Amino acid sequence: MKLSKPLSLLFAAALLFGLFAPCARAESAPVIALLGPDPCCWPCGVPFEEPGFQVWDADGLREGADVRVEGELTVWRAGDYTLRYELCDGERVTASAERTVRIVPQTLPEIIAPPKGTICLSFDDGPCEDTAEVLDILAKYGVKACFFIIANQTRYLDLLPRIVAEGHTLGIHCYDHRSYGMLYRDAEHYFADLMQAQAIVREYTGQSAHVVRFPGGGRTAGFLAGTLPGGYDELYAMLADLGMREYDWNVQPESAEKTVEGTIVSFTHPHEPYEYAVVLQHDTRRFSVKALERMIQWALDEGYTFAALDETFPEIHLGA
């Protein structure tokens, strides 16, 4: 059957209307568009920052859309994690998307053996009321050292920028030193404490710490190592993923009698000449602080050199 021209045009219009008008009237389902790469690679130990997302619907970009984000990231443990983004209308999920976040290990610099006769002074448990005096003594002789801090000592945290500005290494002892049983209970407790301390370091200095010393030393941290399938090897590898190396000590001059003279005698009468000495002291112990200047004078007179312990030095582990 052949239609007249006016009827043909009318029929064509009806077809167009029937085929396309319903599509024009239908609302497009909203879409969550994730910004950034997939997977999103993030350095281990660094607080995660959401790359962002956008919600689009038939009217274009929907500003202020309420998107629920589910999923947990353990930033101190390398691996792949999934975040799920959901746009809801009441109980109904109207749009969703998933992002893979890959927590990637940090890269540490190569270890460089120091020249023989190198002494690395280190101070635990500060900052405290005597830390400024320690810094003054070190500055007087141009000596650099390492400070392993307890980060919850808020009264003295304003000394952290000075430690860094004067060329010393800022290391982490812990955030809370009060209970070894709690600190070393498992990896979750220890690394949560470590990340809390690292956040304080970043807040006050704008940089991260790359050296750590276990409270009580590596042998005490054996409680923690014993909770890991790989023991100490796994523990040190997890620290390395965070861009950190662990340092115990091989010289401990502080006298058992807690005297200035005893500390000086212990340091200035080694069984053998120091080759690579990592010296443990505490800026929280007044007798040790008062011994410091004479210790430095003796070492310089004997031809030793001082260096600030950092992550390029060979690790010293008291743990197995």
BAFI-3210 file (N, C-alpha, C; in Angstrom, 3 decimals, decimal comma, padded with zeros to 6 digits):
// residues 320
n [1|2|3|4|5|6|7|8|9|10|11|12|13|14|15|16|17|18|19|20|21|22|23|24|25|26|27|28|29|30|31|32|33|34|35|36|37|38|39|40|41|42|43|44|45|46|47|48|49|50|51|52|53|54|55|56|57|58|59|60|61|62|63|64|65|66|67|68|69|70|71|72|73|74|75|76|77|78|79|80|81|82|83|84|85|86|87|88|89|90|91|92|93|94|95|96|97|98|99|100|101|102|103|104|105|106|107|108|109|110|111|112|113|114|115|116|117|118|119|120|121|122|123|124|125|126|127|128|129|130|131|132|133|134|135|136|137|138|139|140|141|142|143|144|145|146|147|148|149|150|151|152|153|154|155|156|157|158|159|160|161|162|163|164|165|166|167|168|169|170|171|172|173|174|175|176|177|178|179|180|181|182|183|184|185|186|187|188|189|190|191|192|193|194|195|196|197|198|199|200|201|202|203|204|205|206|207|208|209|210|211|212|213|214|215|216|217|218|219|220|221|222|223|224|225|226|227|228|229|230|231|232|233|234|235|236|237|238|239|240|241|242|243|244|245|246|247|248|249|250|251|252|253|254|255|256|257|258|259|260|261|262|263|264|265|266|267|268|269|270|271|272|273|274|275|276|277|278|279|280|281|282|283|284|285|286|287|288|289|290|291|292|293|294|295|296|297|298|299|300|301|302|303|304|305|306|307|308|309|310|311|312|313|314|315|316|317|318|319|320]
n.u [000,845|000,543|001,205|-000,167|001,723|001,389|000,297|002,353|004,360|003,149|002,989|005,663|006,462|005,012|006,234|008,802|008,231|007,164|009,339|011,495|010,700|010,011|012,587|013,744|012,308|012,890|014,695|018,187|020,150|021,989|025,564|028,618|031,634|034,939|037,789|041,252|043,901|043,478|044,647|044,825|047,816|049,578|051,892|053,268|052,481|051,874|049,364|046,237|044,896|041,938|041,410|039,179|035,807|033,019|029,522|027,239|024,254|021,190|020,917|023,438|026,472|026,140|026,097|027,331|026,433|025,506|027,616|028,362|031,190|032,759|034,819|038,128|041,398|044,631|047,147|049,724|050,418|051,500|049,727|046,732|043,684|040,123|037,871|034,502|032,049|028,948|025,872|022,924|019,348|017,359|017,025|017,797|020,322|021,481|023,593|026,915|030,428|033,762|037,013|040,375|042,898|046,247|048,584|051,825|055,175|057,672|060,784|063,961|067,125|070,400|072,492|075,325|078,516|079,975|082,979|085,731|085,873|083,704|081,268|078,007|075,879|072,978|069,760|067,275|063,755|063,079|061,279|062,336|062,711|065,476|066,390|066,931|069,303|071,025|071,037|072,301|074,892|075,731|075,701|077,736|080,047|079,786|078,609|076,584|073,576|071,189|067,768|065,510|062,267|059,551|056,382|054,106|054,678|053,718|054,381|056,936|057,200|057,648|060,316|061,031|061,173|063,548|065,462|065,547|066,219|068,804|070,301|070,214|069,130|065,800|064,196|061,859|060,728|058,378|054,821|053,432|054,827|054,139|053,234|054,628|053,404|050,953|051,828|053,358|051,589|050,394|050,747|048,915|048,523|051,153|051,926|049,891|050,474|053,002|052,336|050,838|052,769|054,379|052,686|052,731|055,387|055,360|053,529|054,878|057,308|057,074|058,073|058,881|059,862|062,578|063,966|063,829|063,528|062,978|061,045|062,625|064,318|065,465|065,309|063,245|061,186|060,802|058,503|056,555|057,563|057,212|054,526|054,209|054,152|056,579|058,384|061,138|062,262|060,060|059,002|061,030|060,966|058,414|058,731|060,624|059,031|057,636|059,483|061,448|064,161|065,404|067,139|069,129|071,597|075,154|076,804|076,550|076,807|075,767|075,899|075,253|074,972|073,981|075,538|077,460|080,294|080,650|079,405|081,007|083,486|082,816|082,298|084,729|086,568|086,652|086,446|087,605|088,902|086,521|084,772|082,412|080,177|077,144|075,663|073,845|071,980|070,042|068,134|066,488|067,681|069,355|072,011|073,289|073,114|074,721|077,161|077,744|079,257|081,976|082,348|082,173|084,361|086,517|086,268|086,724|089,337|090,599|090,476|088,176|085,217|082,022|078,671|075,362|073,085|071,335|069,020|070,778|072,805|074,390|072,188|071,601|070,776|069,421|067,658|066,847]
n.v [-001,179|002,165|005,200|008,531|011,546|013,498|011,773|009,958|011,496|012,024|009,454|008,810|010,669|009,744|007,290|008,113|009,479|007,438|005,715|007,148|009,109|007,994|007,301|009,780|010,833|009,193|008,845|008,892|006,447|007,192|007,612|006,716|008,172|007,430|009,246|009,535|007,004|003,452|000,415|002,406|003,402|003,560|004,843|002,778|003,248|005,940|008,296|007,728|009,518|010,353|010,092|011,145|011,527|011,623|012,244|011,502|012,189|012,189|014,899|015,846|016,700|015,960|017,914|017,747|015,199|012,517|010,174|006,975|005,514|002,463|-000,007|-000,940|000,335|-000,782|000,966|000,489|-001,987|-003,635|-004,346|-005,259|-003,492|-002,990|-000,430|000,481|002,382|003,885|005,174|006,086|005,785|006,183|002,990|001,824|001,080|003,122|003,607|002,426|001,833|000,520|000,744|-000,185|-000,089|-000,025|-000,662|000,096|-001,046|001,104|002,418|001,839|003,483|002,328|000,556|001,964|001,327|002,828|004,844|003,396|003,923|005,520|007,147|007,001|008,833|008,313|009,118|008,184|008,305|011,010|013,910|016,068|017,934|018,271|018,019|020,263|021,175|019,069|019,421|021,901|021,273|019,463|021,175|022,930|021,474|020,746|018,290|015,699|013,871|011,247|011,190|009,263|009,428|009,665|010,078|011,098|013,017|015,795|018,262|018,994|018,838|020,928|021,067|019,407|020,497|021,968|019,974|018,714|020,913|021,493|019,519|016,948|013,497|012,488|010,046|007,343|006,155|005,323|005,885|005,641|004,683|003,205|000,535|-002,433|-004,866|-004,217|-002,729|-004,575|-006,550|-007,469|-007,217|-005,294|-003,601|-002,665|-001,407|000,449|002,186|003,035|004,366|006,434|007,862|008,557|010,283|012,479|013,294|014,097|016,181|018,132|018,511|018,248|016,136|012,604|010,100|007,819|005,980|003,683|002,626|-000,110|000,081|-000,881|-002,373|-004,734|-007,347|-007,266|-006,694|-009,163|-010,365|-009,331|-010,165|-012,869|-013,215|-013,176|-015,009|-015,161|-014,306|-012,392|-011,743|-011,195|-009,038|-007,045|-006,790|-005,718|-003,226|-002,214|-002,011|000,225|002,137|002,257|001,600|-000,461|000,184|-000,969|-000,975|-000,950|-000,021|000,897|003,175|004,266|004,259|001,645|002,556|005,006|007,357|010,284|010,097|007,338|006,779|008,211|006,912|004,324|004,809|005,846|003,858|001,538|-002,001|-002,685|-000,624|001,678|000,856|000,923|002,494|002,512|004,390|004,149|006,422|008,407|011,241|011,817|011,159|012,624|012,350|011,165|013,095|015,071|013,858|013,949|016,029|015,656|013,098|013,535|015,259|013,558|011,565|013,056|013,912|011,469|010,944|010,033|010,150|011,735|010,929|011,393|008,976|007,350|006,016|004,955|003,674|000,635|-001,763|-002,486|-005,134|-006,395|-008,371|-011,802]
n.w [000,000|-000,892|000,589|000,653|000,251|002,414|004,387|004,607|005,751|008,199|009,278|009,483|011,389|013,559|013,951|014,666|017,009|018,556|018,779|019,863|021,744|024,319|025,272|025,520|027,567|029,704|032,768|033,168|034,838|037,811|037,974|039,507|039,198|039,540|040,468|039,539|039,219|038,506|039,551|042,577|043,638|046,691|049,051|051,574|054,962|054,843|055,513|053,985|051,241|049,845|046,373|045,148|043,761|041,479|040,889|038,405|036,593|034,640|034,393|034,435|036,165|039,529|042,188|045,504|046,151|048,267|049,083|050,218|051,645|051,916|053,491|054,580|055,048|055,720|056,331|057,156|056,345|053,547|050,501|048,608|048,701|048,925|048,243|048,497|046,922|047,411|046,288|047,692|047,807|050,204|051,449|049,160|046,865|044,429|042,774|042,312|042,895|042,712|044,118|043,780|046,099|046,286|048,575|048,655|049,210|050,648|049,402|050,584|051,119|050,055|052,346|053,874|054,876|057,673|058,170|059,997|063,492|063,910|065,792|066,888|068,592|070,522|071,815|074,011|074,876|075,144|073,853|076,557|079,635|079,719|077,149|075,557|076,706|076,039|073,257|073,133|074,063|072,090|069,871|070,582|070,097|067,514|066,968|065,713|066,360|067,196|068,001|069,646|070,012|072,424|071,519|072,752|074,580|075,026|076,109|075,398|072,687|070,965|070,609|068,568|065,861|066,189|066,659|064,147|062,491|063,322|062,282|063,291|063,607|063,676|065,301|065,982|069,029|070,335|070,641|073,066|076,022|078,216|078,688|077,971|077,587|076,375|074,142|072,653|072,131|069,746|066,128|065,258|067,479|067,951|065,495|065,151|067,252|066,377|063,975|065,008|066,407|064,232|062,884|064,604|064,327|061,625|061,804|063,327|062,059|059,323|057,923|057,570|059,971|059,677|061,084|063,786|067,174|069,189|072,146|075,089|073,587|071,044|072,079|073,960|072,213|071,234|072,185|070,496|067,994|068,289|067,788|065,111|062,045|060,648|062,518|063,784|061,282|059,659|061,077|060,850|058,084|057,688|058,863|057,067|054,774|055,485|055,084|057,029|059,283|061,927|064,944|067,460|069,945|070,557|072,466|075,774|077,928|080,296|083,749|086,118|088,640|088,255|088,011|087,188|086,895|086,735|084,296|082,501|082,839|081,978|079,255|078,310|078,591|076,759|075,962|073,577|070,902|069,556|066,637|064,963|066,616|068,220|070,453|073,397|075,204|077,528|077,347|079,344|081,683|084,138|085,114|082,961|080,981|082,132|081,919|079,260|077,873|078,633|077,673|074,896|074,526|075,217|073,186|070,819|071,290|071,126|068,484|067,288|065,218|064,960|064,021|062,764|063,332|060,797|058,302|056,473|057,731|058,930|060,287|063,731|065,677|068,574|068,905|068,020]
ca.u [000,000|001,311|000,573|000,038|002,863|001,103|000,153|003,692|005,074|002,524|003,360|007,074|006,538|004,503|007,282|009,885|007,762|007,014|010,636|012,501|010,196|010,155|013,987|014,049|011,677|013,415|015,830|019,355|020,571|023,207|026,833|029,726|032,893|036,080|038,923|042,542|044,196|043,004|044,562|045,441|048,989|049,810|053,058|053,013|052,742|051,448|047,903|045,609|044,095|040,977|041,594|037,945|034,815|031,936|028,258|026,575|022,944|020,680|021,049|024,853|027,191|025,312|026,931|026,956|025,791|025,914|028,147|028,885|032,420|032,963|036,082|039,191|042,776|045,664|048,221|051,045|050,638|051,431|048,752|045,617|042,468|038,996|036,920|033,243|031,347|027,531|024,899|021,689|018,063|016,818|017,760|018,115|021,576|021,184|024,823|028,041|031,706|034,804|038,376|041,457|043,998|047,423|049,572|053,087|056,320|058,589|062,133|065,001|068,436|071,371|073,275|076,724|079,323|080,678|084,421|086,068|086,019|082,499|080,410|076,657|075,179|071,516|069,093|065,922|062,702|062,724|061,917|062,067|063,233|066,918|066,741|067,534|070,702|071,745|071,225|073,303|076,210|076,051|075,998|079,029|081,146|079,462|078,302|075,212|073,123|069,857|066,840|064,370|061,328|058,224|055,665|052,969|055,168|053,306|054,936|058,239|057,230|058,120|061,755|061,257|061,721|064,941|066,277|065,715|066,897|070,216|070,988|070,141|068,126|064,643|063,696|060,694|060,769|056,986|053,908|053,116|055,856|053,728|052,962|055,172|052,421|049,983|052,516|053,841|050,549|050,311|051,165|047,947|048,798|052,453|051,990|049,000|051,261|054,055|051,737|050,433|053,995|054,806|051,816|053,239|056,626|054,980|052,844|055,799|058,509|056,774|058,743|058,698|061,019|062,966|064,643|063,004|064,141|061,950|061,122|063,203|065,268|064,985|064,973|061,907|060,252|060,595|057,098|055,840|058,050|056,647|053,145|054,239|054,607|057,973|059,219|061,871|062,448|058,831|058,873|061,949|060,493|057,265|059,292|061,246|057,939|057,260|060,611|062,104|065,085|065,416|068,487|069,396|072,845|076,246|077,518|075,599|077,717|075,129|076,298|074,184|074,839|073,381|076,444|078,155|081,636|080,541|079,062|082,198|084,483|082,344|082,436|086,113|087,414|086,057|087,272|088,333|088,602|085,250|084,813|081,100|079,533|075,839|075,689|072,540|071,818|068,682|068,118|065,637|068,497|070,191|073,419|073,811|073,258|075,871|078,389|077,865|080,312|083,276|082,385|082,488|085,743|087,428|086,204|087,388|090,772|091,076|090,422|086,905|084,303|080,617|077,730|073,953|072,553|070,151|068,663|071,845|073,790|074,067|071,281|072,077|069,617|069,635|066,768|067,386]
ca.v [000,000|003,385|006,316|009,843|012,237|014,006|010,663|009,381|012,338|011,852|008,123|008,876|011,403|008,870|006,304|008,780|009,770|006,181|005,079|007,936|009,953|007,386|007,392|011,159|011,158|008,350|009,381|008,039|006,035|007,905|006,882|007,220|008,163|007,548|010,001|008,918|005,747|002,201|000,624|003,592|002,980|004,467|004,378|002,157|004,078|007,327|008,388|007,711|010,665|009,949|010,824|011,849|010,886|012,485|011,572|012,045|011,646|012,713|016,349|016,198|016,517|016,200|018,479|017,454|013,896|011,829|008,855|006,214|004,786|001,347|-000,727|-000,492|000,275|-000,888|001,637|000,015|-003,329|-003,634|-005,265|-004,682|-003,281|-002,553|000,541|000,468|003,663|003,649|006,261|005,432|006,468|005,397|001,737|001,318|001,541|003,543|003,586|001,948|001,678|-000,016|001,171|-000,968|000,697|-000,884|-000,115|-000,418|-000,819|002,189|001,992|002,341|003,645|001,290|000,719|002,339|001,091|004,064|004,679|002,917|005,008|006,356|007,051|007,539|009,043|008,273|009,464|007,638|008,675|012,415|015,116|016,324|019,218|018,350|017,848|021,503|021,200|018,126|020,081|022,957|020,633|018,941|022,317|023,492|020,685|020,395|016,860|015,345|012,682|010,751|011,235|008,363|010,147|009,200|011,177|011,642|013,976|017,002|019,481|019,326|018,535|022,068|020,887|018,556|021,259|022,334|018,772|018,534|022,082|021,493|018,454|015,662|012,566|012,293|008,685|007,027|005,107|004,882|006,942|005,440|003,791|002,780|-000,888|-003,327|-005,899|-003,711|-002,310|-005,732|-007,584|-007,995|-006,238|-004,207|-002,655|-002,010|-000,514|001,580|003,100|003,603|005,314|007,600|008,630|009,111|011,427|013,604|013,744|014,836|017,411|019,118|018,714|018,185|015,005|011,340|009,449|006,601|005,072|003,339|001,767|-000,729|000,279|-002,057|-003,009|-005,821|-008,556|-007,059|-006,798|-010,574|-010,682|-009,013|-011,045|-014,193|-013,272|-013,159|-016,298|-015,083|-013,847|-011,141|-011,425|-010,558|-007,747|-006,093|-006,564|-004,810|-001,893|-001,791|-001,575|001,573|003,040|002,422|000,582|-000,523|000,265|-001,101|-000,300|-001,843|000,627|001,415|003,659|004,745|003,388|001,052|003,389|006,266|008,440|010,933|009,533|005,961|006,821|008,658|005,831|003,243|005,189|006,167|002,671|000,393|-003,207|-002,550|000,673|001,726|000,867|001,504|002,488|003,143|004,597|004,388|007,266|008,917|012,643|011,893|010,814|013,797|011,985|010,868|014,391|015,767|013,177|014,017|016,902|015,022|011,964|014,076|015,750|012,395|010,913|013,914|013,850|010,148|010,854|009,488|011,075|011,535|010,998|011,209|007,697|007,409|004,742|004,452|002,976|-000,781|-001,991|-003,245|-005,793|-007,247|-009,504|-012,923]
ca.w [000,000|-001,021|001,273|000,065|000,853|003,768|005,321|004,812|006,720|009,488|009,748|009,881|012,643|014,609|014,225|015,407|018,351|019,269|019,021|020,577|022,823|025,641|025,683|025,891|028,823|030,787|033,508|033,168|036,174|038,212|037,850|040,318|038,450|040,438|039,953|039,835|038,522|039,061|040,990|043,164|044,403|047,805|049,812|052,868|056,128|054,639|055,612|052,664|050,836|048,823|045,109|044,810|042,894|041,018|040,587|037,209|036,236|033,369|034,369|034,464|037,430|040,700|043,253|046,885|046,299|049,491|048,730|051,346|051,309|052,818|053,304|055,464|054,570|056,746|055,589|057,574|055,799|052,086|049,932|047,865|049,483|048,107|048,767|047,754|046,969|047,156|046,322|048,148|047,911|051,304|051,587|047,818|046,265|043,054|041,991|043,105|042,196|043,581|043,841|044,366|046,640|046,449|049,507|048,112|050,103|050,345|049,029|051,471|050,471|050,356|053,567|053,621|056,072|058,060|058,423|061,332|064,452|063,886|066,972|066,710|069,846|070,414|073,071|074,085|075,834|075,113|074,398|077,963|080,096|079,513|075,738|075,057|077,152|075,183|071,955|073,303|074,147|070,761|069,003|071,000|069,517|066,129|066,935|065,341|067,080|066,855|069,130|069,533|070,870|072,830|070,868|073,494|075,570|074,324|076,708|074,828|071,259|070,191|070,359|067,395|064,736|066,448|066,442|062,700|061,911|063,683|061,563|063,972|063,110|064,545|065,201|066,795|070,044|070,374|071,061|074,483|076,571|079,547|078,855|076,958|077,322|075,412|072,926|071,900|072,157|068,387|065,126|065,190|068,553|067,794|064,338|065,409|068,075|065,534|063,048|065,788|066,630|062,950|062,598|065,396|063,673|060,415|062,191|063,879|061,234|057,902|057,303|058,266|060,579|058,955|062,002|064,932|068,198|070,013|073,586|075,724|072,683|070,209|072,841|074,507|071,086|070,928|072,447|069,263|066,929|068,498|067,298|063,648|061,503|060,238|063,613|063,620|059,854|059,186|061,745|060,222|056,712|057,765|059,075|055,810|053,882|055,922|054,861|058,319|059,773|063,390|065,497|068,885|070,325|070,947|073,571|076,758|078,965|081,516|084,856|086,915|089,840|087,823|088,352|086,079|086,750|086,261|082,876|081,766|082,880|081,122|077,849|077,936|078,776|076,049|075,909|072,310|070,278|068,843|065,169|064,628|067,928|068,404|071,896|074,007|076,379|077,726|077,747|080,536|082,850|084,370|085,245|081,628|080,309|082,717|081,477|077,803|077,353|078,819|076,738|073,572|074,556|075,177|071,882|069,834|071,573|070,706|067,024|066,796|064,550|065,301|062,899|063,124|062,869|059,942|057,680|055,609|058,550|059,161|061,412|064,898|066,262|069,742|068,768|067,252]
c.u [000,885|000,555|000,801|001,160|002,537|000,971|001,487|004,469|004,502|002,919|004,813|007,225|006,072|005,540|008,406|009,467|007,681|008,340|011,499|011,954|010,305|011,597|014,324|013,478|012,277|014,598|016,982|019,730|021,843|024,421|027,848|031,011|034,043|037,219|040,221|042,701|043,570|043,967|045,242|046,595|049,337|050,966|052,685|053,379|052,308|049,924|047,260|044,784|043,224|041,186|040,339|037,040|033,773|030,702|027,593|025,211|022,476|020,853|022,504|025,474|026,283|026,215|026,409|026,256|026,376|026,319|028,753|030,101|032,640|034,256|037,155|040,549|043,696|046,931|049,603|051,346|050,451|050,423|047,678|044,373|041,381|038,149|035,676|032,503|029,890|026,737|023,548|020,491|017,273|017,673|018,226|019,404|021,307|022,417|025,952|029,284|032,712|036,177|039,350|042,558|045,145|048,433|050,921|054,241|057,135|059,974|063,146|066,304|069,364|072,101|074,735|077,498|080,085|082,169|084,658|086,302|084,850|081,657|079,083|075,993|073,675|070,910|067,648|065,064|062,378|061,578|061,460|062,713|064,730|067,339|067,408|068,995|071,555|072,031|072,286|074,714|076,635|076,438|077,368|080,191|080,867|079,140|076,829|074,843|071,742|069,009|065,656|063,311|060,121|057,259|054,480|053,394|054,970|053,957|056,215|058,323|057,694|059,635|062,027|061,760|063,177|065,861|066,572|066,531|068,392|070,961|071,015|069,075|067,023|064,092|062,528|061,026|059,366|056,110|053,655|054,010|055,366|053,612|053,549|054,147|051,382|050,659|052,873|052,828|050,393|050,684|050,211|048,228|050,114|052,437|050,988|049,723|052,319|053,492|051,271|051,642|054,471|053,962|052,274|054,506|056,288|054,350|053,835|056,978|058,230|057,473|058,524|059,998|061,297|063,778|063,765|063,832|063,022|062,110|061,599|064,210|064,671|064,616|063,582|060,853|060,064|059,180|056,266|056,251|057,441|055,216|053,074|054,748|056,092|058,900|059,888|062,025|061,224|058,668|059,769|061,521|059,302|057,724|059,920|060,190|057,493|058,362|061,402|063,075|065,161|066,846|068,451|070,729|073,906|077,154|076,470|076,381|077,057|075,368|075,097|073,932|074,215|074,231|077,094|079,505|081,586|080,236|080,261|083,244|084,080|082,569|083,897|087,071|086,777|086,998|088,138|088,007|087,279|085,493|083,530|080,263|078,198|075,604|074,282|072,681|070,360|068,777|067,184|066,416|069,536|071,672|074,058|074,026|074,497|077,193|078,712|079,058|081,689|083,424|082,783|083,937|086,735|087,455|086,909|088,891|091,379|090,996|089,165|086,102|082,866|079,757|076,325|073,458|071,338|069,990|069,691|072,899|073,398|073,182|071,995|070,852|070,040|068,720|067,370|067,088]
c.v [001,235|004,538|007,607|010,543|012,810|012,890|010,018|010,182|012,151|010,514|008,116|009,590|010,547|007,829|006,912|009,031|008,489|005,560|005,857|008,755|009,293|007,458|008,793|011,484|010,383|009,017|008,391|007,695|006,789|006,991|007,533|007,062|008,408|008,302|009,288|007,579|004,549|001,093|001,920|003,132|004,034|003,953|003,870|003,119|005,518|007,393|008,537|008,958|010,255|010,761|011,562|011,060|011,927|011,634|012,290|011,400|012,316|014,218|016,809|015,938|016,879|016,671|018,056|016,128|013,168|010,398|008,212|005,407|003,712|000,626|-000,130|-000,650|000,141|-000,328|001,178|-001,393|-003,307|-004,675|-004,519|-004,622|-002,748|-001,559|000,512|001,774|003,411|004,939|005,635|006,378|005,706|004,161|001,192|001,935|001,862|003,595|003,105|001,854|001,135|000,457|000,201|-000,016|-000,265|-000,178|-000,729|-000,113|000,388|001,612|002,648|002,527|002,489|001,606|000,986|002,148|002,365|003,805|004,156|004,098|005,967|006,087|007,738|007,635|008,960|008,451|008,984|008,416|010,166|012,647|015,384|017,644|019,373|018,213|019,098|021,604|020,243|018,761|021,180|022,373|020,108|020,077|022,911|022,777|020,269|018,925|016,658|014,025|012,275|010,727|010,324|008,829|009,301|010,329|011,722|012,642|015,394|018,277|019,934|019,086|019,714|022,026|020,078|019,344|021,654|021,147|018,599|019,674|022,074|020,270|017,109|014,787|012,423|010,898|008,475|005,903|004,490|006,112|006,854|004,332|003,044|001,268|-001,689|-004,406|-005,470|-003,384|-003,498|-006,867|-008,261|-006,879|-005,052|-003,154|-001,918|-001,002|000,634|002,632|003,803|004,649|006,580|008,485|009,281|010,330|012,662|014,163|014,573|016,181|018,495|019,422|018,722|017,051|013,755|010,888|008,145|005,644|004,880|002,505|001,221|-000,320|-001,006|-002,777|-004,199|-007,081|-008,433|-007,175|-008,234|-011,027|-010,443|-009,954|-012,436|-014,330|-013,332|-014,494|-016,303|-014,536|-012,515|-010,759|-010,706|-009,178|-006,704|-005,788|-005,618|-003,387|-001,363|-001,321|-000,158|002,589|003,276|001,273|000,685|-000,604|000,077|-000,404|-001,349|-001,224|001,236|001,927|004,045|003,759|002,862|001,859|004,746|007,462|009,000|010,266|008,107|005,893|007,223|007,554|004,693|003,558|005,335|004,999|001,464|-000,812|-003,212|-001,175|000,603|001,731|001,503|001,402|003,220|003,195|004,914|005,278|007,705|010,386|012,861|011,558|011,911|013,452|011,710|012,145|015,118|015,124|013,457|014,839|016,249|013,788|012,444|014,554|014,602|011,778|011,742|013,891|012,534|009,948|010,222|010,585|010,722|011,666|010,792|009,911|007,939|006,076|004,224|003,678|001,502|-000,928|-002,771|-003,807|-006,639|-008,460|-010,570|-012,750]
c.w [000,000|-000,385|000,512|000,821|002,225|004,798|005,626|005,855|008,116|010,107|010,243|011,212|013,808|014,990|015,071|016,843|019,177|019,639|019,985|021,750|024,191|026,160|026,154|027,258|029,995|031,457|033,473|034,591|036,548|038,144|038,782|039,504|039,418|039,760|040,328|039,144|039,233|038,640|041,428|044,049|045,452|048,638|051,199|054,001|056,010|054,719|054,243|052,439|049,653|047,535|044,651|043,883|042,506|040,749|039,422|037,057|034,949|033,251|034,428|035,833|038,599|041,851|044,618|047,087|047,512|049,136|049,969|050,886|052,360|052,480|054,191|054,789|055,778|056,134|056,009|057,063|054,290|051,600|049,175|048,754|048,549|048,880|047,884|048,006|046,586|047,285|046,632|048,096|048,961|051,505|050,240|047,307|044,803|042,167|042,898|042,232|043,199|043,119|044,522|044,815|046,922|047,353|049,147|049,070|049,670|050,037|049,957|050,703|050,834|051,660|053,196|054,926|056,430|058,234|059,832|062,264|064,453|065,127|066,673|068,078|069,606|071,798|073,018|075,079|075,894|074,141|075,830|078,359|079,872|078,054|075,174|075,484|076,331|073,825|072,048|073,346|072,779|069,814|069,324|070,324|068,070|065,946|066,595|065,997|066,576|068,117|068,839|070,531|071,266|072,476|071,640|074,563|075,039|074,859|076,010|073,318|070,407|069,969|069,093|066,185|064,947|066,217|064,961|062,095|062,199|063,147|062,247|063,321|064,146|064,291|066,143|067,760|070,136|070,587|072,567|075,037|077,816|079,722|077,708|076,587|076,302|074,089|072,045|071,850|070,805|067,419|065,076|066,264|068,331|066,641|064,436|066,243|067,220|064,579|063,762|066,074|065,339|062,566|063,364|064,756|062,439|060,764|062,597|062,967|059,738|057,186|058,147|058,916|059,842|059,812|063,229|065,897|069,069|071,481|074,272|074,861|071,962|070,972|073,451|073,415|070,628|071,224|071,191|068,146|067,052|068,031|065,780|063,117|061,140|061,300|063,339|062,149|059,301|059,798|061,098|058,784|056,697|058,026|057,794|054,812|054,214|055,669|056,131|058,579|061,293|063,908|067,007|069,174|070,612|072,009|074,498|077,967|080,281|082,662|085,611|088,183|089,541|088,255|087,105|085,836|086,238|084,779|082,040|081,713|081,958|079,643|077,436|078,157|078,083|076,072|074,652|071,732|069,506|067,331|064,617|065,888|067,860|069,909|072,400|075,232|076,462|078,116|078,928|081,806|083,064|084,453|083,890|080,825|080,823|082,316|080,017|077,337|077,497|077,940|075,341|073,515|074,459|073,786|070,808|070,045|071,112|069,196|066,464|066,091|064,925|064,045|063,434|062,498|061,985|059,228|056,694|056,391|058,706|060,401|062,525|065,601|067,455|069,701|067,883|065,764]
res [m|k|l|s|k|p|l|s|l|l|f|a|a|a|l|l|f|g|l|f|a|p|c|a|r|a|e|s|a|p|v|i|a|l|l|g|p|d|p|c|c|w|p|c|g|v|p|f|e|e|p|g|f|q|v|w|d|a|d|g|l|r|e|g|a|d|v|r|v|e|g|e|l|t|v|w|r|a|g|d|y|t|l|r|y|e|l|c|d|g|e|r|v|t|a|s|a|e|r|t|v|r|i|v|p|q|t|l|p|e|i|i|a|p|p|k|g|t|i|c|l|s|f|d|d|g|p|c|e|d|t|a|e|v|l|d|i|l|a|k|y|g|v|k|a|c|f|f|i|i|a|n|q|t|r|y|l|d|l|l|p|r|i|v|a|e|g|h|t|l|g|i|h|c|y|d|h|r|s|y|g|m|l|y|r|d|a|e|h|y|f|a|d|l|m|q|a|q|a|i|v|r|e|y|t|g|q|s|a|h|v|v|r|f|p|g|g|g|r|t|a|g|f|l|a|g|t|l|p|g|g|y|d|e|l|y|a|m|l|a|d|l|g|m|r|e|y|d|w|n|v|q|p|e|s|a|e|k|t|v|e|g|t|i|v|s|f|t|h|p|h|e|p|y|e|y|a|v|v|l|q|h|d|t|r|r|f|s|v|k|a|l|e|r|m|i|q|w|a|l|d|e|g|y|t|f|a|a|l|d|e|t|f|p|e|i|h|l|g|a]
***
